[in-house]
Amino acid sequence: MLPSTSPLRRVAGVRWVEPIVPPPRRRRGGAGVLASVGGLHSHLVGGASDAYLRAVVIPLVDALICAGHQVAAVCGNLPVWARTELAATLPGSVRVGPSSAYEFEAALLQADALFTSPGSTTILQAASVGLPTALLPPQNLSQILNAEIFGLPGGSVIAWPRSVIDRALVDELRPADEDAVLGYVYRQITEHSGDQAVRSVLMERFRALAVCTAAPGGPRPACGNSGHRGARQVARIVRQTIVAPSPLDKQPAARGVITDRDHAR
């Protein structure tokens, strides 16, 4: 699942494990479209969190309602103002705001489709239950990369207009450090959150994907048969490491060297 250009492909001795997600269960569906946005947490985020909600999440919910879709829930670390604004447009039974891991797993099993910011854990968890998924515009560097790894070009990815996030500029900033990229991304999201041209482009993409994503056989993340046994595999590696003999235990004591056992005598 790594891009062909990833330097990790050239690293020897890496032990890869499958995704760490709950074991797959039968998805029931029927609850409608689930939106998941996580939450921006960074010392650089400033007002970008609120700006992302205004530019992406609230217009997305409006587009889903206008397209006649039932909204199952809007999950994420949403501030009070966003929960209030969304609750005013959604039925009172719709959950809006943070969800526990178990609540979110249950929501995935009940949903018909998912619109999510490109966090890898959510993408893999949705894939494990076969949930049609569309990826919202990314909020940070890891999400930009996740959208490219898991997304289907021209299908399941809702990209920012180039006027907001210039992918070539992201690559130019990456050698500096991640903070350089985050500063650029957060600044651009904040500055363009009220741009009506940007809003119109995103609304058009939301509407287009709302139709095909919520349809039977809608787009899935490009995860392939990635599995779900990562937690078990990590536990096995840790257990093997703990019980394995220390490299020092394998070496005979050098002549003339007093060991702890000799002191004990």
Beta strands, then each sheet from edge to edge (+ up, - down):
strand 1: 33-36
strand 2: 71-75
strand 3: 95-97
strand 4: 113-116
strand 5: 133-135
sheet 1: 3+ 2+ 1+ 4+ 5+
end
